[in-house]
Amino acid sequence: MANPILKLIAQRIALGLLLLLAVSVLIFAGTQILPGDVAQSILGQSATPQALANLRQELGLNDPAYIRYFRWLGGVLTGDLGTALSSRQDIAHAIGGRLWNTLFLAFWAAIVSIPLAIILGLLAVRYRNGWIDKTISGLALASTSLPEFFVGYLLVYFFAVKWQIFPGISTVYDGMPFLERMKAIALPATALTLVVLAHMMRMTRAAILNVMQSAYIETAELKGLSPFEIIRKHAFPNAIAPIINVVMLNLAFLIVGVVVIEVIFVYPGMGQYLVDHVAKRDVPVVQAVGLIFAAVYIGLNIIADIAAIIANPRLRHPK
Amino acid sequence: MSNELEFLSRSVAAGKLSRRDFLGRAAALGVAATFANSLLASAAKAEGPVKGGILRAGMQGGAATDSLDPASWSSQVPYFFGRQWAEQLVQISADGEPKPALAEEWGASDDAKTWTFKIRKGVQFHNGQEMTPADVVATMERHSDEKAKSGALGLMGGIASVKADGQNVVFTLKDANADLPFLLDDYHLMIQPNGGKDKPDAGIGTGPYKITVNEAGVRLGGEKFANYWRDDRGFADQIEIIVINDATARTSALQGGQVDIINRVEPKIVELIKRVPGVVIQNVAGRGHYVFIAHCNTAPFDNNDLRLALKYALDRDEMLQKILMGYGSVGNDTPINKAYPLFTEMEQRKYDPDKAAFHYKKSGHSGSVLLRTSDVAFPGAVDAAQLYQQSAAKAGITLEVKREPGDGYWSEVWNKQPFSASYWGGRPTQDQMYSTAYYSKADWNDTRFFRDDFDKMLFAARSELDKDKRKKIYADMGQIVRDEGGVITPMFNDFIDATSAKVGGWVPDGNQEMMGGYALSKCWLNA
């Protein structure tokens, strides 16, 4: 392959797929060592031994683990995630709606938080060590230091209970009008924004400040460019790789790490779905969700890597 | 009725006064609680149901894994939703009596072995089909079939055959059972078209509400079924259940007006919630109870003196105040309380460190006793175990408390380990409670209580149609369990729900939380 960028990208993707395969083994092994038994958990406290034996037989829990692994992997590769043990519903279908909800919430939280974080970061650099910088950093740190459930409860207390501006529970459903849906996710999206904002903002600020020490920035200053021009034209493009990295990490968090927020706001996303099924030992669902989360995480990291590669002029213009 | 009482009961009906406060005021006027309660119910009725609107409940106890197949129900939300869209042959009323539902009337042969139920005519399923005796028979067959994995399989075990005979359905039992109508109230035994054999989770029943939304673990909804057969329920046009498993979110949803009724208000926040304007706490004594269970056949608990020592070493009053904040009643080391039919009062066992020390010494046991507990055993079970540890220490008994993970507690600890914390939801009759957990051969004989004489008394009571004789047998059985059993019962818990002040028609029903499960069907929204 002539173009080194293409080669690097292909390498990254291949590595990612390999990693995903390894993760699938881990997930499968992990679900096998969960305490308790699927049949017992489905039938609950009131299970009779006879009903347990019937259910175990029917679920194929008596086959050896490696056979079940390959059966499962084969299904996943052909797009068949299997059937939920507890509700007998097609997993791919059930996850579809939940994944869409999670992505919807993550998308709007990202739309607000990423530009906001970067702009605040740029402002903090422009007025570094001044009161603007300190205020921005202080507030962002404060919002990050508060645990997310606390931020959530604060928002609920003021916006849902006291002033009753937004609903405190964010149940969304198919066919809900777009505006109502936006209203429903206002509070969880705000909570998520507050949680991820500081990390991205501080990384942006640090990355740009780092570049600001370089000789070419001094040159630009000597040329007489305005501080914003310097940041926009010279510092930001050179700091883009670490910023993309942190943005991707936070995007991944918005998709896979929002269980607590989903529970507090009763939002029907993937996290809640996963928790329900872990509690019921519904292994096929846990495996499927685990795999999707891993794929999202690995995928976003690949994108971050690729973006960093592309952003590097030495790789873009090889000698 | 005195003017003041009338004023008070109207205030409750209008949501201006809580039920508890009313009972307090009524007691101050010298009115017995039972009479005051019935006053309250009639005031609520006199106010008159309001039709229309959407009545919404926010509930704990639902998950994405829930199904509409009644055979599979084991948690609150599917059970509660089922109460609104489907019906059984018999339904137990708020005062604990079996009342006709899809069966118009019934009768037993003298030996209580053959029961005939006359099936109601002109009742429609939501798909337009008429409900027939054949559907009833098919339903019973499905729940008796081991392949259906029904939660009612145990109950059906005592039934030899179910046959249609014209408009009647005849149950022939293997052994006599005077309580069959109570058994048929079981929430799994919802009558479905062809018994649900074609599609168990089709969600088609005869209830007042027809399913419109079924997003398991998120949102469930129904609309009034136009051809519903009776007019004493189904007032709202639509009902909705939103699954809110987080207690704080549930409370704030009620405060914010997104739901009208919530279940499971935690005892420790009841006093706080009472102060919130527009919110009414609805608590009622039920049959559910918390237990510490000791295996009667496993050392060191196979020694009755040790069991008695442990029973005397428990400070029930303290636990009731600190764990349930008084929202309950103390237990007496049996699973039975006054909410059961045919109950006989026994001497209340009290915390007595001296007696505990005496029996402990007599048992000859030395060293510590390991008690396993967990957050999921019952709300506050970990704290309760620690209180128990302290009260036992005063009697010279060392309890070692081990906190087990909630994951797998029901499969690895409860009913396996010799001494652990747990709970029971209670059953409609003493027979069912004892048959489920104290009969030698019961699957959930979680105290490993094996007594031939007790089993014989259980069968004798079951086939006895004479109420006084039955009551006497149950009193004797209670005495045996209290003095020789492995169950240590600190308390019976109240069901604590909350409604907005707009909700009308609420009556105390101790059969289950949420008005015996009928809250959405029997309540209405005042404009």
Interface residues (C-beta under 8 A of the other chain):
Chain A: L34 P35 G36 D37 Q40 S41 I42 L43 G44 Q45 S46 T48 P49 Q50 A51 N54 L55 A84 S86 S87 R88 Q89 A94 R98 Y153 V156 Y157 A160 V161 Q164 P167 G168 I169 T171 Y173 V263 I264 F265 V266 P268 Q272 Y273 D276 H277 A279 K280 D282
Chain B: G58 A63 A64 T65 D66 S67 S72 S74 S75 E146 K147 K149 G151 L153 G154 D201 V213 E215 A216 G217 V218 R219 I242 V243 I244 N245 D246 T248 A249 S252 A253 Q255 G256 G257 Q258 V259 P405 D407 G408 W410 S411 E412 W414 D443 W444
